[in-house]
Amino acid sequence: DMQMTQSPSSLSASVGDRVTITCRASQSISSYLNWYQQKPGKAPKLLIYAASSLQSGVPSRFSGSGSGTYFTLTISSLQPEDFATYYCQQSYSILYTFGQGTKLEIK
Amino acid sequence: EVQLVESGGGLVQPGGSLRLSCAASGFTFSSYWMHWVRQTPGKGLVWVSRINGDGRSTSYADSVKGRFTISRDNAKNTLYLQMNSLRAEDKAVYYCARLQLYNSGESAFDIWGQGTMVTVSS
């Protein structure tokens, strides 16, 4: 089965910092990779689709890159509302596997 | 406003049944594949099932195959998940989600419901 591995599992950062979260697929998934943000008690929210395309309405400080098995999500300048958990997800195979999540906390 | 609203969660005994509903509004429901995804603290987000626009094609995760049935009523703009033979490990928040297909061939869950909690316990 496809495995998606995110790192780090948690991250402490300050407002204004630039942060990068990585996601590795156990096999090549081309650009079939999405990123979601989830806040406590809320549903996930789509940020990036197809590895690097910004979902409508998402601030431009969010960006994604990568292809094959290695992907990154970068937040260029952290805002208070960005502290949340982030998940990658592959849409290459039917199981739509998610990563285990990266919890972004305030330092 | 494009929206998905789930209902039907609750407490059920092991071996029992529950039917979740997901009411869609603000978009042409019958044009989209719809999915169920569940979330637990231990296993995170896990895809459960999907159904195509006309309801004729369905798929399931191995963990629920033979116990859960996905269906839809396009006249009512509603998605369903019938859950039978429930187990303790089915305890989760269940989300319905719309699958958006992009010109490049990729896809993503662009609209999610608010989630409904299912607890399986005696």
Interface residues (C-beta under 8 A of the other chain):
Chain A: S31 Y32 N34 Y36 K42 A43 P44 K45 L46 Y49 A50 A51 S53 Q55 Y87 Q89 S91 I94 L95 Y96 T97 F98 G99 Q100 G101
Chain B: H35 V37 G44 L45 V46 W47 R50 S59 A61 Y95 Q100 Y102 S104 E106 S107 A108 F109 D110 W112 G113 Q114 G115
